[in-house]
Structure formats: C-alpha cells, structure tokens
Amino acid sequence: MGRLPEGWAAYESRLRISDLVPPRRFDAPVWDGQPFQGQTLLVTAEQGLGDTIQFIRYVPMAKARGGAIVVECQAPLTGLLEGCKGIDQIVSCGQPLPHHDWHISLLSLPYVFQTTLETIPNEVPYLKLLHTVERVPGKPLRVGLAWAGNPRQQRDRMRSCRFEELLPLFEVAGIHWVCLQKEIPAADLDTVVACDRVERVNLSDFAATAQRMPGLDLVISVDTSVAHLAGALGVPVWILLAKASDWRWLLERDDSPWYPSARLVRQRTTGDWKEVVRRVSAELEGEVARHSK
C-alpha cells in the first residue's frame, strides 16, 4: 500500500521468524542509526540474493554516519559487491567475522532511515563494474531473458514460469535473445536445448552476469535476482510479476520507485503467464520498430 514507515516497523518481526532470518548471536549491539565515528558496523545480508542487491544501496547512507563498514553477504555476490560504494570489507556468509562495534541486518536499514516512497534512495547505477560488454549500435535489439528463480524460495512456484510459456516471444522478429539464466531448470532443459533463438553464454557468477547487462538493450525477467541486478545497474528491465506479487512492487503500479529503469508487467489472472506474454510480445514489436529507426 506504500505506507512504508508502518511497514518497516512491522517488518522487524521477521527477525523473530527463523524460516526467514535464522537466529544469530552477536557480541555487539544492534545499530540504531547513531554516529559511529572510529568504529566498525557489521551489516549482514539476509534472505534472497535479490534482497541483498536491492538493499545494498543503503550502505553509503550508513557509511556517512561513521567509520568502517563490513558487509557479510552470500558467497555468489562477493565479486559483484566489491565495487559498491561505502563497503570497506566483504565477508562471505559462514566465514569468521572481523571485529565490529555494531551490527545490523541489511533489510533493517530502511527502518533505521525511516524511508518513505519519496525518500527511497534510487540513484542508479549503484553497483560499480570493472569490466563490461558494451552495446553495439545498429545491431538487432538485444534482449536478456530470465524466467526462473531459486526453486527453494517459498513463493517460487508463483513467481517463476516455464520456458515453454515464453516461446511466443521468439516469434517477434528483429531480436537477438540472450539467456541470463545461470542454471536451467531440469524441467526446461530439453525445450531450451531445442530452441535456436536464444544465445546461451557462460555466466560463472553474478559479476559475469552484470558485465553482460550493459551490452543489452533490455532485460525481461520474472521476479528474481536478475531483475534486481538489471535495476541496480540502470539497465531497462521489464519485470514479469505474479498477480499476488511481493510487497516491494506495491499495488497496481507499472513502475517502481526502487528502480527507475524498471517496468512492471503484472498477471491479470493468477497463474496466467500466457496473457502476460501476449502483452509483452506486442510491446516488443514496438521496441523493435523504435530500435530500427
């Protein structure tokens, strides 16, 4: 509903739900936003990879109030976050933690900073890449595609779709498709292998995926970490959402205050990806026409 201050306060209850945030003990107190000059704040990632990518934007705001920032994050993201402004040290989850005077869970930072819709820090890109694949002008429209998230996520069956449901997209002429799916779901593998419209590239980690994105004109993704990565890099991204979408996408909007380059395409009927694909196909034809001018 966009009532963010109320939402952040209530969302602190997640820290008492072990399925969301496994309980941990720290020797240092929880940071409440006070200045910490000459001290060290430990920021711990939680939940999914997309959550970390979305909320790492708050680290520079915390850095402005004190000394050193140590970020503990999921191992697949360490290479990606190395260039993030405000981070002094990165530690992979499970590794020994350095000394710290304060700690805070990453998704508690919007609560500390009392973020409203109007004050969401949304300057993009906020991830720094050392190397990128540049877009070549005059070439066919290059579109990256991701259709499935982590199957262990509780809502994955709602947010992900089958590759075969996207096949009508490939009937739109004038597009070079690039697969941004690092791991192909077993149920989709035969269909993907049989499809000759999608270039499969070696995506060793999130840093490699990020390096490819500036070379694309557009990314189309379900609600997964690829969508957050494109948004964090300022790459145009169309995010395909289930009818009962996640809280961060708000209600009935087709834009996102978190990601200025994002467009939201929502299901009109629960589970109906076919209608979503029809709308996206029609929009893609317009994108191809504009690109070819």
GUDRENZA-746760 format. One record per residue: x negated, y negated, z negated of N, C-alpha, C in turn; residue number from 1. Coordinates in steps of 0.2 Angstrom, whole numbers. Atoms other than C-alpha are relative to their C-alpha. Example, Ala and Ser with C-alpha at 12.3 -4.5 7.8 and 13.67 -1.06 7.14 Angstrom:
BEGIN
-4  6  0  -62  22  -39  -4  -6  0  1
4  6  1  -68  5  -36  4  -5  -3  2
END
This chain:
BEGIN
-4  6  0  0  0  0  -4  -6  0  1
4  5  0  -15  -11  -1  -1  -4  -6  2
1  3  6  -14  -15  -19  -6  3  -3  3
6  -3  1  -32  -12  -21  -2  0  -8  4
2  1  7  -36  -19  -39  4  6  -4  5
-4  -5  4  -22  -7  -46  -3  7  2  6
2  -6  -3  -28  7  -35  -7  2  -3  7
6  -2  3  -46  6  -41  0  2  -7  8
0  -2  7  -42  6  -59  3  7  -1  9
-3  -6  1  -31  21  -57  -5  6  3  10
5  -5  -3  -44  30  -46  -6  2  -4  11
5  -2  4  -56  30  -60  2  7  -4  12
-2  -6  3  -46  45  -66  -3  6  3  13
3  -5  -3  -54  55  -53  -6  3  -3  14
6  -2  4  -70  56  -64  2  5  -5  15
-3  -5  5  -59  67  -76  3  6  4  16
-3  -6  -4  -54  79  -62  -6  4  3  17
7  -4  -2  -68  92  -60  0  2  8  18
0  -2  -7  -62  98  -42  -2  -6  4  19
2  6  -4  -65  80  -36  -7  -2  -1  20
6  2  2  -80  75  -46  -3  4  -6  21
2  -5  6  -89  89  -56  -3  -4  -6  22
3  4  6  -93  83  -74  -7  0  0  23
8  1  1  -111  77  -77  -1  -4  -6  24
2  3  6  -120  71  -92  -6  -4  2  25
6  4  -1  -132  56  -91  -2  -3  -6  26
2  4  6  -143  48  -104  1  -7  0  27
-1  7  0  -140  31  -98  8  -2  0  28
-7  2  0  -124  21  -100  3  -1  7  29
-3  2  -6  -111  18  -86  -1  -8  1  30
0  8  -2  -114  1  -77  6  -3  1  31
-7  3  0  -100  -11  -79  -1  -7  4  32
1  6  -4  -107  -24  -67  -4  -6  -3  33
4  5  3  -118  -34  -79  -7  0  3  34
7  1  -3  -135  -41  -73  -5  5  -3  35
5  -5  3  -149  -28  -75  -7  -1  3  36
7  2  -2  -165  -38  -70  -5  4  -4  37
6  -4  3  -181  -27  -73  2  7  -2  38
-2  -6  2  -171  -12  -75  2  4  6  39
-2  -4  -5  -165  3  -64  7  2  0  40
-7  -3  -1  -147  8  -58  0  6  4  41
-1  -6  -4  -144  25  -53  7  0  3  42
-7  0  -3  -129  26  -40  0  8  3  43
-1  -7  -2  -123  44  -37  6  1  5  44
-5  -2  -5  -114  50  -22  5  5  -2  45
-5  -5  3  -98  60  -24  4  2  6  46
-5  -3  -5  -85  70  -14  -3  1  7  47
2  -2  -6  -87  70  5  -6  -5  3  48
5  4  -3  -101  63  17  3  -6  2  49
-3  6  -2  -89  51  24  1  -5  -5  50
0  4  6  -86  44  7  -6  -4  -1  51
6  3  1  -104  41  5  -2  -6  5  52
2  5  -6  -106  32  22  5  -6  -1  53
-4  6  0  -91  21  19  -2  -4  -6  54
0  4  6  -95  15  1  -8  -1  -1  55
7  2  1  -114  14  3  -1  -7  1  56
0  8  -2  -110  -4  9  -1  -4  -6  57
0  4  7  -109  -9  -10  -7  0  -3  58
7  1  3  -127  -6  -14  -3  -6  0  59
3  7  0  -133  -23  -8  3  -4  -5  60
-3  4  4  -120  -31  -19  -2  2  -7  61
3  -2  6  -126  -21  -34  -7  -2  -1  62
7  2  0  -144  -25  -30  -1  -7  -2  63
0  7  2  -140  -43  -31  0  -2  -7  64
0  2  7  -137  -42  -49  -5  3  -4  65
5  -2  5  -153  -34  -55  -6  3  4  66
6  -3  -2  -168  -23  -52  0  5  5  67
1  -5  -4  -171  -7  -44  6  4  1  68
-5  -4  -1  -158  4  -36  -2  7  3  69
2  -7  -2  -160  23  -35  7  3  2  70
-6  -3  -3  -147  32  -24  -1  8  0  71
0  -8  -1  -143  51  -26  5  1  5  72
-5  -1  -5  -135  57  -11  0  7  3  73
0  -7  -3  -130  73  -1  -6  0  4  74
6  -1  -4  -146  80  7  1  -2  8  75
-1  2  -7  -139  78  25  0  -7  2  76
0  8  -1  -138  59  23  -6  -3  -2  77
6  3  2  -155  56  16  -4  -4  5  78
3  3  -6  -163  52  33  4  -6  2  79
-5  5  -3  -148  41  38  -1  -6  -5  80
-1  6  5  -148  30  22  -7  -3  -2  81
7  3  2  -167  27  21  -1  -7  2  82
1  7  -2  -165  11  30  6  -5  -2  83
-5  4  3  -150  5  20  -2  -6  -4  84
2  5  4  -152  -12  13  2  1  -8  85
-1  0  7  -154  -13  -6  -2  6  -4  86
2  -6  3  -160  5  -9  -7  0  -1  87
8  -1  1  -177  7  -17  -2  7  0  88
2  -7  0  -177  26  -19  6  4  2  89
-5  -5  -1  -167  40  -12  -1  7  -3  90
1  -7  3  -165  57  -21  6  4  3  91
-5  -5  -2  -156  72  -14  4  3  -6  92
-4  -4  6  -142  80  -25  -4  6  -2  93
3  -6  3  -149  93  -36  -8  -1  -1  94
7  1  1  -167  86  -36  -1  -4  -7  95
1  3  7  -174  79  -53  1  -8  1  96
-2  7  0  -168  61  -56  -6  -4  -3  97
5  4  4  -181  47  -60  3  -4  -6  98
-3  4  6  -179  36  -75  4  -5  3  99
-5  5  -1  -164  25  -75  3  -3  -6  100
-2  4  6  -157  12  -87  8  0  0  101
-7  0  -1  -139  13  -80  2  5  5  102
-2  -4  -5  -129  24  -69  8  -1  2  103
-6  1  -2  -113  23  -59  2  5  6  104
-2  -4  -6  -103  34  -47  2  -4  6  105
0  4  -6  -103  27  -29  7  -3  1  106
-7  2  -2  -84  26  -27  3  -4  -6  107
-2  5  6  -83  16  -44  -2  -7  2  108
3  7  -1  -92  1  -36  6  -5  2  109
-6  4  -2  -76  -6  -28  4  -2  -6  110
-4  2  6  -68  -6  -45  -4  -5  -4  111
4  5  3  -83  -15  -53  0  -7  3  112
-1  6  -3  -82  -28  -40  7  -3  2  113
-7  2  -1  -63  -29  -40  2  -2  7  114
-1  2  -7  -62  -28  -22  8  0  2  115
-7  1  -3  -46  -34  -13  0  1  7  116
0  -1  -7  -41  -32  5  -4  -6  3  117
3  5  -3  -48  -49  8  -7  0  -2  118
7  0  1  -65  -46  0  -3  6  1  119
4  -6  -2  -69  -29  7  -6  -2  4  120
6  1  -3  -87  -30  12  -1  4  7  121
-1  -4  -6  -85  -26  31  -5  -3  5  122
5  2  -5  -100  -34  40  -4  6  3  123
3  -5  -3  -106  -21  52  -5  -2  6  124
2  -6  3  -118  -13  56  -3  -1  -7  125
4  1  6  -124  -10  38  -5  6  -1  126
6  -5  0  -135  5  42  -5  -1  5  127
6  2  -5  -152  2  50  -3  6  3  128
3  -6  -3  -158  14  63  -7  -2  3  129
6  2  -3  -176  15  68  -1  2  7  130
0  -2  -7  -173  23  85  7  1  2  131
-6  -1  -3  -158  23  96  0  2  7  132
-1  -1  -7  -152  29  113  4  -5  3  133
-3  6  -2  -147  14  122  5  1  6  134
-6  0  -5  -131  12  133  -3  -2  7  135
2  2  -7  -135  11  152  6  -3  3  136
-5  4  -3  -124  -2  160  1  3  7  137
-1  -2  -7  -115  3  176  2  8  0  138
-2  -8  0  -113  22  171  7  1  -2  139
-7  -2  3  -97  31  168  1  -2  -7  140
-2  1  7  -88  27  152  -2  6  -4  141
2  -5  4  -97  37  139  4  0  -7  142
-4  -1  6  -86  44  125  -2  6  -4  143
1  -6  5  -91  54  110  6  3  -3  144
-6  -4  2  -79  67  103  -2  4  -6  145
0  -5  6  -77  75  86  7  1  -2  146
-7  -2  2  -62  85  81  1  4  -6  147
-1  -5  5  -65  95  66  -5  -3  -6  148
4  1  6  -72  91  48  -2  6  -4  149
2  -5  4  -78  101  34  5  5  -2  150
-6  -4  1  -67  116  33  1  1  -8  151
0  -1  7  -70  117  14  4  -6  -3  152
-4  6  2  -61  100  12  7  2  -1  153
-7  -3  2  -44  102  3  5  -2  6  154
-5  2  -5  -35  92  17  -2  1  7  155
3  0  -7  -45  98  32  5  3  5  156
-4  -3  -5  -31  108  40  5  -5  2  157
-4  5  -2  -21  92  41  -4  -5  4  158
4  6  -3  -35  80  47  -3  3  6  159
4  -3  -5  -44  92  59  5  3  5  160
-4  -3  -5  -37  98  76  -4  6  4  161
4  -5  -4  -41  112  88  -2  -3  6  162
3  3  -6  -52  108  103  5  1  6  163
-4  -1  -6  -39  116  115  6  -6  0  164
-5  5  0  -27  102  109  -2  -6  3  165
3  6  -3  -39  89  116  -1  1  8  166
1  -1  -7  -40  97  133  3  -5  5  167
-3  5  -5  -28  84  142  -4  -6  0  168
5  6  -1  -41  71  138  -4  0  6  169
5  -1  -5  -53  78  150  3  -1  7  170
-3  2  -6  -40  75  164  -1  -7  3  171
1  7  -2  -44  57  164  -7  -1  3  172
6  1  -4  -57  53  177  -4  -6  -2  173
4  6  1  -72  42  176  -3  0  -7  174
3  0  7  -78  48  158  -5  5  0  175
5  -4  1  -94  56  153  1  2  -8  176
-2  -2  7  -89  66  137  -7  3  -4  177
5  -2  4  -102  69  123  2  3  -6  178
-3  -4  6  -99  82  109  -4  -3  -6  179
3  2  6  -103  74  92  1  5  -6  180
-1  -5  5  -98  90  83  -6  4  -1  181
7  -3  2  -114  96  74  1  8  0  182
-1  -7  1  -106  113  70  7  1  4  183
-7  -1  -3  -92  120  82  3  6  -4  184
-3  -5  3  -79  129  73  1  7  4  185
0  -7  -3  -78  148  76  6  1  5  186
-7  -1  -3  -60  147  82  0  -4  7  187
0  4  -6  -65  134  95  -6  2  5  188
7  -1  -4  -82  141  102  1  2  7  189
-1  -2  -7  -75  150  117  3  -5  4  190
-3  5  -4  -65  136  123  -5  -6  1  191
5  5  -2  -79  124  121  -5  2  5  192
5  -3  -5  -91  135  130  3  0  7  193
-3  -1  -6  -79  137  144  2  -7  3  194
-2  7  -3  -76  118  146  -7  -3  2  195
5  3  -3  -88  110  158  0  -8  0  196
0  7  0  -83  92  154  -3  -4  -6  197
3  3  6  -92  89  138  -7  2  -1  198
8  -1  1  -111  87  136  -1  2  -7  199
2  -2  6  -117  96  121  -8  -2  -1  200
7  3  1  -133  88  113  -2  3  -7  201
3  -2  6  -144  93  99  0  -5  -5  202
-1  4  6  -138  85  83  -3  3  -6  203
3  -3  5  -150  90  70  2  -2  -7  204
-2  3  7  -144  79  56  4  -7  2  205
-4  6  -1  -134  63  53  -4  -6  3  206
5  5  -3  -149  52  58  0  1  8  207
0  -1  -7  -149  60  75  6  -1  3  208
-6  2  -2  -131  58  77  1  -7  1  209
0  7  0  -132  40  73  -4  -3  5  210
4  3  -5  -146  37  85  3  0  7  211
-3  -1  -6  -135  43  99  6  -5  1  212
-6  4  0  -120  32  95  0  -7  4  213
0  7  -3  -126  15  101  0  1  8  214
0  -2  -7  -128  24  118  7  2  3  215
-7  -2  -2  -109  27  119  4  -6  0  216
-5  6  0  -95  15  124  5  1  -5  217
-5  -1  5  -83  23  112  -1  7  -3  218
0  -6  4  -81  37  99  7  1  -1  219
-7  -3  2  -65  47  97  -1  5  -5  220
1  -4  5  -64  56  81  6  1  -5  221
-5  -1  5  -52  64  68  -3  -3  -6  222
2  3  6  -54  58  50  -6  4  -3  223
5  -3  2  -71  64  47  -6  -4  -1  224
6  4  1  -89  58  43  -2  -3  7  225
2  3  -7  -92  55  62  4  -7  1  226
-4  6  -1  -78  42  62  -3  -6  -5  227
3  5  5  -86  33  46  -7  -2  3  228
7  1  -2  -103  34  54  1  -5  6  229
-1  5  -5  -97  25  70  2  -7  -2  230
-2  6  3  -88  12  60  -5  -4  -4  231
5  3  4  -103  9  49  -5  -3  5  232
4  3  -5  -113  6  65  3  -5  4  233
-3  4  -5  -101  -5  73  2  2  7  234
-1  -2  -6  -98  6  87  8  1  1  235
-7  -1  0  -80  6  94  2  7  -1  236
-2  -7  2  -71  21  87  8  0  -1  237
-7  -1  0  -53  27  89  1  6  -5  238
0  -5  5  -49  37  73  7  4  0  239
-6  -4  0  -35  51  75  2  2  -7  240
-2  -1  7  -25  52  59  6  4  0  241
-6  -3  2  -13  64  52  6  -5  -2  242
-6  4  2  5  57  48  -1  -2  -7  243
1  2  7  1  58  29  -8  -1  0  244
7  1  0  -16  50  31  -3  -1  -7  245
3  1  7  -29  47  17  1  -7  -2  246
-2  6  3  -27  32  6  -4  -6  3  247
4  5  -3  -41  22  14  2  -3  6  248
-3  2  -6  -32  20  30  6  -4  -1  249
-6  4  2  -17  11  21  6  3  4  250
-6  -2  -3  0  12  29  2  -4  6  251
-3  3  -6  6  9  46  -4  -5  4  252
5  5  -4  -9  -1  52  -3  4  5  253
4  -3  -5  -18  2  68  -7  -3  0  254
7  2  1  -34  -7  62  -2  2  -7  255
3  -2  6  -45  -5  47  -4  -6  -3  256
4  6  3  -51  -19  35  -7  3  -2  257
7  -3  1  -66  -7  32  -5  0  6  258
4  -1  -7  -72  -5  50  3  -5  5  259
-3  5  -6  -69  -20  62  0  3  7  260
0  -3  -7  -73  -9  77  5  6  0  261
-5  -6  0  -60  5  72  7  -2  2  262
-7  0  -2  -43  8  80  3  6  -3  263
-4  -6  3  -31  20  71  5  2  4  264
-6  -3  -4  -20  32  81  3  5  -5  265
-3  -4  5  -8  40  69  5  5  3  266
-5  -4  -2  3  55  71  7  -3  -1  267
-6  2  1  21  51  73  5  5  -4  268
-4  -6  3  27  68  68  -6  5  -3  269
5  -4  4  17  79  55  -2  6  4  270
3  -6  -4  5  91  64  1  -1  7  271
-1  1  -7  9  84  81  -6  -4  3  272
6  3  -3  -8  81  90  2  -1  7  273
-2  1  -7  0  83  107  2  -7  2  274
-3  7  -1  9  66  106  -6  -5  -1  275
6  4  2  -7  58  99  -4  0  7  276
4  -1  -6  -17  65  114  3  -4  6  277
-4  4  -6  -4  58  127  -2  -7  -1  278
1  7  0  -6  41  120  -7  -2  1  279
7  1  -1  -25  42  119  -2  0  7  280
2  -1  -7  -26  48  137  2  -6  4  281
-3  6  -4  -15  33  143  -5  -6  -2  282
4  6  2  -26  21  133  -7  1  4  283
6  -1  -3  -42  29  140  0  -2  8  284
-1  2  -7  -36  26  158  -1  -7  1  285
1  7  0  -35  8  154  -8  -2  -2  286
7  1  2  -53  9  146  -4  1  6  287
4  -2  -6  -60  17  162  1  -6  5  288
-1  6  -5  -52  3  173  -4  -6  -2  289
3  6  3  -59  -11  162  -8  1  1  290
7  -2  0  -76  -2  162  -3  -1  7  291
2  -1  -7  -77  0  181  0  -7  3  292
0  7  -3  -74  -19  184  -7  -3  0  293
END
